[in-house]
């Protein structure tokens, strides 16, 4: 197959000297490049191709029908389209909160951006204009638009674009493996949650608009909430009048073993942000779900409006594809499929922890796991920045691809190997993923020890 030149394509988060792989086809859990090489997609592209690559003819049919009937119209100034209306109603059936309104956007960063604006205007409408600050967790990733970037917990991502939004505050994640408060204790003390209370009191609760948390934090390695964590978080938000935003961009639509992380962990958010799995990435779409409590001041007067909009928000083609995607979810019982197989998936990951000297811990839930890599399991000694760079970019990433697996090695916290496959994956795919990772880590361990002179 002849490929169009890509010399002028500016790729995302890509170093200037990086090589280029052109992906031309996908089927099931696999993708193929232009050279004919096949890869097991162990990351669902970017945590988003939840139903896999099909083929799913009904999605193509839904897209073709919508393009033939109405390729586009706006949701601005009183207008709507049938797919957007229908999708809002369908999501309301699935969502675990008291839905007030659903605001459609183009993707995850736009969903976060929109949630920040909703939070600020919500407090203004209620007579509290001093509430403009946001609290998030260290290392957490929430997107790349300037507002979303401002609340990100990674200094490396923010540094090139500062100064950003003022008033963005950060607290520790519930990271038990290296927690300064309770890693040596028999259980979590919830000091990480209490830090939210402390920072709100220090700043003045009357200045804080919202707290934004992922149910399972992706960056730093699939960090799951300990028992009682979100109950304590809800208490703090209620005490101080702070809105709680559940960032479900990755966790939503089956990824962590339920339709949403919110339902999986009993979270009671005021706002939810959705994207990725809403269409399984077959088309761009995101959404913000606002509870009845949040929408009340926006609809209390006939002249009041949320002063925000996105041209392509609620695009009828994307909404039609989302509806077809959700129909596949339900017909194939993909959430049930994850629940039936996630125990085996985790067990295979835990076996690597038990057997491999380079794997310190496994974290995660559902079809979303991270294995933290260490130099010494007894001391939890980690890799230096230079060692991480050489290990990840110089060896782990290219070697796993040579062996036919596309996965992630994340160093936004400590070094982690991460799996987040399509939800149609099963034991055969688990065996392939874990087998390749085991081989690559064996080779990496030899390299580390050879350099160390062991």
N, C-alpha and C positions, 0 to 999 in steps of 0.2 A: 504493500500500500504506500503510495507516495504522499508524504506529509507536506503541508504548507510550511514555508519557512517560519521559524519562530525567533529569529534573531532580534526582533523588535518587541518581543513579549517581555514585559517587566514582571517577573514572578514574585510572589508574596514571600516575605521573610526568607529571602534567598541570597546567600553571599555571592558577590560578583563573580568569583571563580568557580562556582558550583557547576557540576555537570547537569545534563538535562535528560529527563525521562519523559517521553510523550506517551500517555495512556490513551489507548484507542478503543478498548472494549471492556465490558464487564458482564459477568454472569454468575448468579448465586453469590458466593463469597470471594470470587476471584476476579482479578483484573489482568489485562494483557497490555504490554507496551508495543510500540511501533516496530520493535525488532523481533516480536513474537515471544518474548519472555512472559511467563505467567507468574503472578504473585498471589498468595493468599492475603486478602485485605484484612489484617487483624486490627484495624483501627476504624473500620467503616468510613474510610476516607479521612474525615475529621470528626469522628463521633456522630455521624449524621446519616449515613446510608443504612438506616435501621432495618428496612425490609430486604436488604441486599440488592443485587443488580438484576434480579428477575431471571427470565423475562416475566413481566406482569402486563399482559396485553390490555387489561382494563384501564391502566394508567395512561397508556398511549391513546386509547379510545376516548377517555375523558378529556384529554388535552385536545385531541383533534375536534371533538364535538364543540368544546368551548371556543376554540379559535374560529370555527366556522360560524358560530352563533354570535359571539361578541368577544373580540380579541382583547379589548380593554375599555374600561371606563373608570372614572374616579370615585372615591368614597368621600370627596370633599363636599362642603357646603350643602349638605342635605341629601346627596345622592348615595346610592348603594347599588350593588349588583347581586343577582340571586346567589352565586357561589359564596360571596362573602357573608350574606345573611344566613345561608344554610350552614356554613362552616362554624359561624359563631354559635348557632344553636346546637350543632353536633358536639362541639367542644364543651359546652355547658353541661351536656349529659355526662361527659367523662371527667370533668374537673372536680376535685374534692373540696372546693370552697364554695361559699355563697356568692355566685357570680353576679356582679352588677353589670359590667360592660366588658367587651373584648375589643381592643384597639389593634388593628393589623398594621404591620410594618414590613420592611423588606428582609430582615434578618436579625441575628442575635444582638449585634452591636446597636442597631437601631432600637431594638426592644429595650435594652438597658438605658439608652439615651432617653427614650420615651418615659420609662419608669421614673428616672430622675426628675424629669420635668413635671410629671404628674404629682410627684411627692411635693415639690416646691409650690406648685400652684394650689394643691390641696390645702396646704397650711396657710397660704395667703388668703384663700377664700374663707377660711375659718378664723381669720383675724390674727394669725401668728406669722407675720412676714419675716421674723428673725430666724425662722427655721430654714437654714440653707445648707447645713453640713451633712455629710454622708459618712457612715462607718462601714468599712469592709474588713476583710481579713488579709493578713500578710500573705504574700505569694499568690493570692487569688487572681485569676484572669477573668475579666468581664467584658472584653471587647477592645476595639481599636479606634473608634471615633473619639474625639477629644474629651467628651464627657465621660464615656465609658473608660477611656484610658486613664482619666484622672482618678478613678476609684480603684484601678488595678493595683494589686499588691506587689508587683514586680518593679523595682527601681530601674532595672535594665531596660524594660519596655518604655518607661516614662521618660527617661533621661534626655533623649534626643528632641523632645517636644515640649519641655518645660519652659516657662511656667504654664501650668494647667489650671483647672478649676480650684479655687481656694476652698478650704474647709473639708478636705478629704482625709479621714482619720482611719487608722488601721489597728486591729487587735490580733492576737495570736490565733491561729487555727487550732482545732482539737487534734493535735499531732502527737499522739501518745508515745510514739517510738523515740522521739527526742524532746519531749515536753520538759521545759525547765521547772514545771510545777509538780508533775506527778508521774514522770516516766518510771520512777523507782517505786511508786506506790502500787498497792494491789488493785486499785481502780481509779478512774478519772475523778478528780476532785471538783471538776467544773470551774476551776479558776480561770480557764480560758473564756468561759461565758461571763464570769464575774468581771473580767476586764472590760467587757462592753459597758457594764454598769459604771465602772470606774471612769472610763474615758468620757461617757456622757455627763457624769456629774462634774468632772474636771472642766469640760468645755462649757457646761451649762446646758441642761436638757432643752431649754427653750431655743437653742440654736441648732439642734439636730433634727433633720427632716426624716431620714430613713436609714435603716440598716439593711445591707444587701449581702446575702449569703447563698452559696450553692448548697443544696442538700448534701451532696458529696463533692468536695472541692477537688477539681481536676488538677490544677497546677500545684506542684509539690507532691502529687501522687495519690489520687483517689482517696482522699482523707474523709472517712466516714464519721458521723456524729456519735459520740458516746451516749449511753442511756441517760436521759434527763436533760441533755444539752439544749434541745430546742424548746422544751418546756420552760427552762430557765430563761432562754432568750425571749420567749413570748412574755414572760413576767416582766422582764426589764423594759421591753418596748411598751407594754401597757402602762407601767408605772411612770414612764417619762414621756408618753404621747408620741413615740417614734413609730413610723410605719415600718413593717417588716416585709422585705421583698425577697421572695424565693427565686433565685436565678436558676430556672429549669432548662436553660438552653441545651445543655448536654444531658442532664438527668431525666428529662421528660421523655415520654413515649417509649417506655419499656426498658430503658437503659439500665436502671438499678433494681429491676425486679418487680416493678409495679408500673401502672400507667405513668405515675409521677413520683419524684422523690418526696414531694409533699405528702402524698398518701402513704408512701413506704415508711416514713419516719414520724408520722403524726404531727406534721408541722401545720401551724395555723397562720399563714401569711395574709397580709393585706393586699399584696400585689404579687403576681407571678409573671416571669418573662419566659417566653417559649420561642423556639426556632428549630433548626436542624431536623429532628425526627418528625416534626409536624407535616413535612412533605417527604420525609426520608431523603431530602436533598434533591429530589427530582425536579424541583423548582424553588427559587428563593422565596422565603416567607418567614415572618416572625410575628409575634403577638405579645401584647401585654394584657393580662387578665386583672381586672380591678374588682375588688369586693364591693358589695352594696355599701359598706361603710365609706369606702373611698370615693365612690361616684356620687354619693349624696349631695355634697356641696356643688358639684358640677352641674347638677340637674335640679337644684332647688329653685332657681329662677329661670324663666324662659329666655332671658337674654344672655345667660352665662354660657361660655363655651370653653373647652380645652383649646388653648391657643397653640396648636401644634398639628402638623400633618406631614405625610410622606407621599410623594406623587404615586409611587407604586404600591403603597400600603393597601393590602386587601386586593391585589391584582386578581381579576377573575380567573385567569389561567392558573395562577398559583393556588388559588382557593379550590378550584375544581380538582387539581392534582392532589391537594391535601385531602379532600373528601375521598378520592379513590384510594389514596394511601391508607387512610383510616379504615376503609372497607377491607383492604387486604389484611391489616392488623387483626381485625375482628374475625374475619373468615378463617384465617390461618391460626388464630389464637396465639399470636406471637408473644404476648405477655405471659400466657400460660407455658409456652415453650421455654421461655427464659427461666421461669420458676422451676420447671421440671429438670433443667440441665445446669443451673447455676451452681448447685452444690458440687457436681462433678468438676466443673470448671475451676472452682475455688480449690478443690482438693488437689487437682493437678498442680496448681500454682503453689500450694502449701508444701507439696512434695519437693519442689525445687528449694524452698526455704530450708527444709530439713536436710536435704542432701548436698546442696551446693555451697561452698565456702564464700561465694561472692554475693549471695542473696540474704539480706538481713531480715526482711519482713515483707509480707504481702498485705495489701490494703485494698479495700473496695467492696463492691456488692454487684449482684446481678451479672451483667456482661461488661463489667468495668473494673479492671484490676490493675494495680501497680505493684511491682516488686522492687524494693529499694536495694540498690547495689552498694556494697561496702568493700573496704580493703581488709577489715578484720571484724568478724561477727561478734567476738567477745567484747571488744571495746567500742564497737560501732564506728570505728574510724572510717572516715569518708575520703573522697578524692579531692585533691586541690583543683582550683579552676583550670589550670593548665592540663592536669591529668584528665579531668572530665572532658575537656575539649578534644584532646587526642583520642581518648577512649571512645567517646560517642561519635564524633564526626569523622575521626580518622579510621575507626575500626567497626564499631557495633552497627551503625546504620548501613554502611556499604556491604558489610558481610551478611547481615540478615537478608538484604535484598538479593545478594548473589545466591543465597539459599532459597529464594522464592517466597519470602515473607515480608510484607510491608507492615511495620509497627512503629511505635514511637519510643524514643529514649529521651526522657525529659530531664533537664537540669535547671529548671526555674526554682527548684528547692534543692534537695539532694538528688543524686543521680537515680533515676527510676526507669525500669523497663515497663512499658504500659501496653495493655491489651484492651481493646474496645471493639470487638468484631460485630458484623451484622447480626441481628437477632435471630436469623435463620440458621446460624452456625450450630454445630452439634459436636458429639464426641470425636468424629474424624478430624474436624478442624482444630479442636482443642489439642489433639495429639500432635498434629502438624506444627501448630504454633509453639507449644511447649518443647517439642523435640528440637526445633530449630533454635529456640532461645537457649536450651541446654547446651547444644553444640557450640553456639557462639560464645556463651559464657565460659565454657571449658577453654576455648581458644583464648579468650580475653584474659582469663586467670593465668594461663601460661605466659602470656605477654607481660602482664603486670609483674609476675614473680621473676621473669627473666630480666626485666629492667631493674628490679630491685636487687638483683643478684642473689636471689634465694635459691 
